[in-house]
Amino acid sequence: MSVPVVVPVVAGPTPGGRAGRVVRRLRRTLLAALVMGAVVLPVAAAAARPRIPAPAPAALAPVTASTLDGAYAANAANAAEAARMAADRGDSTRAAADRAMADSSRHFLSFDGRGPGQAVEVFGDLAEADRVAILVPGSDTTLETYGRFRAGALALHERLGPRTAVVAWLGYEAPRTVSTTVLTTDRADAAAPRLKAFIRELRGVVSEKTAVSLLCHSYGTVVCGRAAQGLDVDDIVLVGSPGTGVDSVAALHTSARVWAARGADDWIAGVPHTRADVFGTIIGFGTDPVSPDYGAHVFAAGSVGHSDYFTPGSVSLDNLARIVLGDTLEVTRA
């Protein structure tokens, strides 16, 4: 998510009695209005832009430490072919994005240039890392907008230092911010098995002692919430979250430490942290992860806005790095 699409609603406990019924009705009405207002632009945009052709993803054996270089080379070749096909179709923006990903200095565990595109990029030596952070992005993240997601992963890796690796996991089709899909768990439900499978594969690459942290932003926190049960990670971190689809850490059914933060200038605070049945569809993601009721370890994020949690020098990036490095006593609390 990059821009607000909701009207502010006071979140928190709902009063009882007649006042409670009025508040709940108001929330449902606002969510319904949001659904209706979110339909037009995505449909028009989808109709206006043709799907750009691209090759199917490279056929790869399960990745291990010894086959990393082969996977990187195969995905670079696939990105180069996708760039050629996009250029032939006249899409210079997608061609440029694909071409950048085909650079031999980039390391992709997977690449799919079809549709909005998917990519999983590694920063650092994955096989030798003592600590690994996996970043899961939110809405509006595509191959064309991947650069901003990559910048955050790079900033985190630089802050973490040696013997660490960061994985930028765009392994799902993220919803548009202005759309109905961003209001439900549907995309997250589809993404969760892919994220689980990726982490199982990752565990076959890294050392048994390697600590793995899952850092989730915006709609990506919904993805992580749907994938959390039984996930083999040490920490799950939720930043700029609209909710995770459950109302507490206990409901995630995870043994990982769960952290949450929200910047003082993040518009996501105005999202109604509730769920409602609107025309037979469940809209919303439940309890605010930074609220005491949710039960996460809430840490300071400073004054960052919704898209700024990985800004170099920020309070949020410093605390994210401390969590990944295991320096949990140094994490500043909100």
C-alpha positions in Angstrom: 0.0 0.0 0.0 1.3 3.4 -0.9 -1.5 5.9 -0.7 -4.6 6.1 1.6 -7.9 5.0 0.2 -10.0 5.0 3.3 -11.7 7.6 5.4 -10.4 7.8 9.1 -12.5 5.8 11.6 -11.8 5.6 15.3 -10.5 2.1 16.0 -10.7 0.5 19.4 -13.2 -1.2 21.6 -16.8 -0.9 20.5 -19.3 0.4 23.1 -22.1 -1.8 24.1 -25.9 -1.4 23.7 -27.5 1.0 21.2 -24.2 3.0 20.9 -22.4 -0.1 19.9 -24.9 -1.0 17.3 -24.6 2.5 15.8 -20.8 2.3 15.7 -20.8 -1.2 14.1 -23.4 0.0 11.5 -21.2 3.0 10.7 -18.1 0.9 10.2 -20.0 -1.5 7.9 -21.4 1.4 5.9 -17.9 3.0 5.5 -16.4 -0.3 4.5 -19.2 -0.8 2.0 -18.7 2.7 0.5 -15.0 1.9 0.2 -15.7 -1.3 -1.7 -18.0 0.5 -4.1 -15.4 3.3 -4.6 -12.6 0.9 -5.1 -14.1 -1.0 -8.0 -14.0 1.5 -10.9 -10.3 2.5 -11.3 -8.8 -1.0 -11.2 -11.3 -2.4 -13.7 -10.6 0.6 -16.0 -6.9 0.2 -15.7 -7.0 -3.5 -16.3 -9.0 -3.0 -19.5 -6.7 -0.2 -20.7 -3.4 -2.1 -20.5 -2.8 -5.4 -22.4 -0.9 -8.1 -20.7 2.8 -8.1 -21.7 4.1 -11.5 -22.9 7.0 -13.1 -21.1 8.5 -16.6 -21.0 7.4 -19.1 -18.4 9.7 -19.1 -15.4 13.0 -21.1 -15.7 12.6 -24.8 -14.8 14.8 -25.3 -11.8 15.6 -28.1 -9.4 15.1 -27.3 -5.7 17.7 -24.8 -4.7 20.5 -25.9 -2.5 23.8 -24.1 -1.4 25.6 -25.8 -4.3 23.1 -24.8 -7.0 22.6 -21.2 -6.1 24.8 -19.9 -8.8 23.0 -21.9 -11.4 19.7 -20.6 -10.3 20.9 -17.0 -10.4 22.2 -17.5 -14.0 19.0 -19.2 -15.2 16.8 -16.5 -13.8 19.0 -13.7 -15.2 18.6 -15.4 -18.7 14.9 -15.6 -18.2 14.7 -11.9 -17.2 16.7 -11.0 -20.4 14.3 -12.9 -22.6 11.3 -11.2 -20.8 12.9 -7.8 -21.5 13.2 -8.6 -25.2 9.6 -9.7 -25.4 8.4 -6.6 -23.6 10.4 -4.4 -25.9 9.1 -6.1 -29.0 5.6 -5.4 -27.7 6.4 -1.7 -27.2 6.3 -1.7 -23.3 9.5 0.3 -22.6 8.8 0.5 -18.9 8.5 -3.2 -18.3 11.4 -3.9 -20.7 13.7 -1.6 -18.6 12.6 -3.2 -15.4 13.3 -6.7 -16.8 16.6 -5.6 -18.3 17.8 -4.3 -14.9 16.9 -7.7 -13.3 18.9 -9.5 -16.0 22.1 -7.8 -14.8 24.8 -10.4 -13.9 25.3 -8.7 -10.6 21.8 -9.4 -9.4 20.9 -12.7 -7.7 17.3 -14.0 -8.2 16.1 -17.2 -6.7 13.0 -17.0 -8.9 11.7 -14.7 -11.6 8.4 -14.6 -13.5 7.9 -11.7 -16.0 4.3 -12.6 -16.8 1.5 -10.3 -15.7 2.4 -7.9 -12.9 5.4 -10.1 -12.3 7.1 -11.9 -9.4 10.7 -12.0 -8.3 12.7 -13.2 -5.3 16.1 -11.5 -4.9 19.0 -12.2 -2.6 21.3 -9.6 -1.1 24.4 -11.2 0.5 25.8 -14.7 0.7 22.7 -16.8 1.5 24.6 -20.0 2.1 27.1 -18.5 4.5 24.7 -16.1 6.4 24.3 -16.5 10.1 21.1 -14.4 10.0 18.5 -14.0 7.2 15.7 -11.5 6.8 12.9 -12.1 4.4 10.9 -9.0 3.3 7.3 -9.4 2.2 5.9 -6.3 0.5 2.4 -4.8 0.3 0.1 -3.7 -2.4 1.1 -2.0 -5.6 4.4 -3.9 -5.8 5.0 -5.2 -9.3 8.1 -5.5 -11.5 7.6 -1.9 -12.6 7.6 -0.6 -9.0 10.1 -3.2 -7.7 12.8 -0.6 -7.3 11.4 1.0 -4.2 11.0 -2.5 -2.6 14.6 -3.3 -3.6 15.9 -0.1 -2.1 14.4 -1.0 1.3 16.0 -4.5 1.2 19.4 -2.9 0.3 19.1 -0.4 3.1 18.4 -3.2 5.6 21.3 -5.3 4.3 23.7 -2.4 4.6 22.5 -1.8 8.2 22.8 -5.4 9.2 26.5 -5.8 8.1 28.5 -8.9 7.3 27.4 -12.6 7.5 23.8 -11.6 6.9 21.5 -11.9 3.9 18.3 -10.2 3.0 15.7 -11.8 0.7 13.2 -9.5 -1.1 10.2 -11.9 -1.6 7.8 -10.7 -4.2 6.5 -14.2 -4.5 2.8 -13.3 -5.0 0.6 -11.0 -7.0 0.1 -8.1 -4.7 -3.2 -6.3 -4.9 -3.6 -2.7 -6.0 -4.1 -0.2 -3.3 -7.2 1.1 -5.1 -9.1 -2.1 -5.5 -11.5 -4.5 -3.8 -8.8 -7.2 -3.5 -6.8 -5.0 -1.0 -9.7 -5.2 1.4 -9.9 -9.0 1.7 -7.6 -11.9 2.6 -8.0 -13.5 -0.9 -4.6 -12.6 -2.3 -3.0 -13.4 1.1 -4.7 -16.8 1.2 -3.2 -17.6 -2.2 0.2 -16.3 -1.3 0.6 -18.0 2.1 1.3 -21.5 0.7 3.9 -20.1 -1.6 5.6 -18.2 1.3 5.6 -21.4 3.4 7.1 -23.4 0.6 9.8 -20.8 0.0 10.8 -20.8 3.7 11.0 -24.6 3.7 13.3 -24.4 0.6 15.3 -21.7 2.2 15.9 -23.8 5.2 17.6 -26.4 2.9 20.1 -23.7 1.8 21.1 -22.1 5.0 22.8 -23.6 8.0 20.7 -25.3 10.7 21.8 -22.6 13.1 20.8 -19.7 10.8 18.2 -17.4 12.4 15.5 -16.4 10.0 13.3 -13.3 10.5 10.1 -12.5 8.5 9.6 -8.7 8.0 6.2 -7.9 6.6 4.9 -4.5 5.4 1.3 -3.3 4.9 -0.8 -5.9 3.0 2.3 -8.1 3.3 1.4 -8.4 7.0 -1.8 -10.1 5.9 0.2 -12.6 3.9 2.5 -13.3 6.8 -0.5 -13.7 9.1 -2.1 -16.3 6.8 1.3 -18.1 6.6 2.3 -17.9 10.2 1.0 -21.2 11.6 3.9 -23.6 12.0 6.3 -21.4 10.1 10.0 -22.1 10.8 11.1 -18.6 11.6 12.4 -17.0 14.7 10.7 -13.6 14.4 7.7 -12.2 12.6 7.7 -8.4 12.3 4.6 -6.4 11.2 5.0 -2.8 10.1 2.3 -0.5 8.7 -0.2 -3.2 9.2 -4.0 -2.9 8.4 -4.4 -6.1 10.5 -3.5 -9.7 9.9 -6.9 -11.4 9.5 -6.8 -12.6 13.1 -7.3 -10.8 16.4 -4.3 -11.8 18.5 -0.8 -13.3 18.4 -2.2 -16.5 19.9 -4.5 -16.9 16.9 -1.5 -16.9 14.6 -0.4 -20.3 16.1 3.3 -19.5 15.8 6.2 -20.1 18.1 8.0 -17.1 16.6 8.3 -13.8 18.5 5.8 -11.4 17.0 6.7 -7.7 16.7 4.6 -4.8 15.5 5.2 -1.1 14.8 3.6 1.9 13.2 5.2 5.2 12.3 3.6 8.4 13.7 3.0 9.7 10.1 1.5 6.4 8.7 -2.0 6.9 7.3 -2.7 3.2 8.0 -3.7 4.3 11.5 -6.9 5.6 10.0 -8.0 2.3 8.6 -10.9 0.7 10.5 -9.3 -2.3 12.3 -12.4 -4.4 12.2 -14.1 -7.0 10.0 -17.5 -6.8 8.4 -19.7 -8.8 6.1 -20.4 -6.6 3.0 -22.6 -8.3 0.4 -21.4 -11.7 1.5 -17.7 -10.8 1.5 -15.6 -10.4 4.6 -13.9 -7.0 4.4 -11.2 -5.9 6.8 -8.5 -7.6 8.8 -9.4 -7.3 12.5 -7.5 -6.1 15.5 -4.7 -3.5 15.1 -1.4 -5.3 15.7 0.0 -2.4 17.7 -2.9 -2.5 20.1 -2.4 -4.1 23.5 -5.2 -6.6 22.7 -3.2 -8.1 19.9 -0.3 -9.1 22.1 2.7 -8.3 19.9 6.0 -6.8 21.1 5.4 -3.2 20.0 8.5 -1.2 19.1 9.2 2.4 18.1 9.2 3.4 14.5 9.7 7.1 14.9 7.9 9.6 12.6 8.0 7.5 9.4 5.2 7.4 6.9 3.6 4.3 5.4 6.3 3.7 2.8 9.3 4.8 4.9 10.0 2.0 7.4 13.3 1.0 5.7 14.7 4.5 5.3 18.4 4.7 6.2 19.0 6.3 9.5 15.4 6.0 10.7 14.4 4.7 14.1 12.3 2.0 12.4 15.2 0.6 10.3 17.5 0.6 13.3 15.0 -1.4 15.3 14.3 -3.8 12.5 18.0 -4.5 12.2 18.3 -5.1 15.9 15.4 -7.6 15.7 17.1 -9.5 12.8 20.5 -9.5 14.6 19.0 -10.9 17.8 19.7 -7.7 19.8 16.2 -7.7 21.2 17.2 -6.0 24.4 18.4 -3.0 22.4 15.0 -2.6 20.6 13.4 0.6 21.6 9.8 0.2 22.6 6.9 2.4 21.7 
